[in-house]
Amino acid sequence: MNIVLFGAPGAGKGTQSALLVERMRMKQISTGDLFRAHVKGQTPLGVKAKSYMDAGQLVPDEIVISMVEEVLEDQQDQNFILDGFPRTVPQAEALESMLKRKGLQIGRALFLEVPMSELMGRLTGRRVCSSCGATYHVTAKPPKAKGICDLCGGILEQRKDDHEEVIQSRLDAYTRSTAPLKSYFADRGMLREVQGMGETEAVYARLTQAMK
Ligand code: AP5
């Protein structure tokens, strides 16, 4: 089954997607990761996206939509997770028509429910491996050796948009543009709300249950 995984910044979309990739052999399509790769590579798309990302604003719909359309062009049989897309109602409408054209379907839109009061701490404490992209947290999921990735020995970094002011803008953008997607997916019978608090494994168990 193909799924949409959505929720506030820091809700755990990336953490849960990594588990689904490892255990269910799904393919993760993360628009945030795709943009960061473009920014790193200084591609024309990366240059366009960077100023929005640095300010914690959403990249304009038309840019995101054409990037996802290109990725879905290569879609084979492997089930996929759309992590962080769609993030606005126009993106959801564009997704619906692009899936129809390609003969693809989304089985569930899974919403990770985490209270706003939890998110700032999750995001300011996040550290990401500069080499393999693995995600840690300074207190909730610390690496064995400070600043070093357990998996590949890479250096852990703080994302540029994981600072308080930018996080606040991201949370505002979420409330304004992404939260309304809940009723969009509910109207189509696709929405399942999953409690995102608690141990990562407990969240994973609830998420996979909601996919049945
Ligand atoms: P993106 O990278 O998608 O950022 P985001 O949505 O803000 O989500 P995050 O990656 O910050 O959080 P997450 O939910 O994946 O949490 P994680 O698992 O890492 O997008 C970045 C930017 O790109 C956007 O601001 C925008 O500019 C642009 N963009 C991307 N897509 C776009 C779109 N569709 N339209 C327009 N613009 C777009 O977890 C966070 C932390 O919490 C980690 O440290 C983790 O270890 C910890 N944690 C995870 N689970 C738990 C748990 N159960 N308990 C305790 N801690 C936990």
Boltz pocket constraint, residues with backbone or C-beta under 6 A from the ligand:
constraints:
  - pocket:
      binder: B
      contacts: [[A, 7], [A, 8], [A, 9], [A, 10], [A, 11], [A, 12], [A, 13], [A, 14], [A, 15], [A, 16], [A, 31], [A, 32], [A, 33], [A, 35], [A, 49], [A, 52], [A, 53], [A, 54], [A, 56], [A, 57], [A, 58], [A, 59], [A, 60], [A, 64], [A, 83], [A, 84], [A, 85], [A, 86], [A, 87], [A, 88], [A, 91], [A, 122], [A, 123], [A, 125], [A, 126], [A, 127], [A, 135], [A, 136], [A, 137], [A, 138], [A, 140], [A, 141], [A, 161], [A, 170], [A, 196], [A, 197], [A, 198], [A, 199], [A, 200], [A, 203]]
      max_distance: 6.0
